[in-house]
Amino acid sequence: MSALHPAAIVDLPARPILQHWGLGVLVAVLLLGLGSAWLGQNPAVQNLDQTLTAPSGAHWLGTDHLGRDLLARMGEAVRVSFWLALGSALLAVALGTFLGLWAAWQRGWTDRLLCLWADGVAAIPGLLWVLLVAALAPGHKWALYSGLVLTAWVEFFRLVRSRASLTLAGDAVQAGRLLGFGTPYLLRWYVLPPLRADLLRLWSYAVANAVLAVAALGFVGVGLRPPTAELGLMMTEALPYYDEAPWLLAGPVLLLVLVVAALQSATGAPQEDPA
């Protein structure tokens, strides 16, 4: 009987625990986003008679400098951030997977040109791409979508291209070609199934990166504009009142940390081949 590696003994029980924790946090955050809307609190309604109030029964997380309910605004921020992140990540995985399969199938100049395009995009930091595109139309969601997709598709392209190239050169695909199976059949039954788990993991990381990018742009004033509730924008608005009302800054910061950590833990780390 072969001995287990010490790292494997620690990692086997820890991985499901992290996944369950991540999924639980995501469910709780989504319930916050949906529940805050059901409570009837309007995140844009101002009440200047109740500015910077501490958490209480009337306002569970307190109010901001304009008397707006912080729980309602955090719920709206969750909905806005998740829609932007999920939508951009789905478009990125679709674009990257299509181009990766195309490059692996066609090879030759098609593969070289697509690789050069991907390398050119990856040469510039992703957040800078998002910042440049979002600066063309500040406050518009389509600009954020475009910038996030432009930076995220490269990782999917590289993963799909490298894995699909090996699969397409394998004996199973060659035998399928000799039997007369068409391209859609080969891609569906031979190429895509081994990629699903890795694409799901990479997609969760892309969603986490998109949430961080949206918050960073809102923090520097290039993302969404007031009165839209967004985590980075809420942090910027709360900074001048940090000493007087620290809960204003603590809420969005903690929520952002939990969301990103949960997204990276929910699908688990990639499996490594045994030594």
Buried (B, 14 or more C-beta within 10 A) or exposed (E): EEEEEEEEEEEEEEBEEBBEBBBEBBEEBBEBBEEBBEEEBEBBEBEEEBBBBEBEEEBBBBBBBBBBBBBBBBBBBBBBBBEBBBBBBBBBBEBBBBBBBBBBBEEEEBBEEBBEBBEEBBEEEBBEBBBBBBEEEBBBBEBBBBBBBBBBBBBBBBBBBEBBBEBBEEEEBEEBEEEEBEEEEBBEEBBBEEBEEBBEBBBBBBBBBBBBBBBBBBBEEBBBEBBBBBBBBBBBBBEEBEEEBEBBBEBBBEBBEBBBBBBBBBBBEEEEEEE
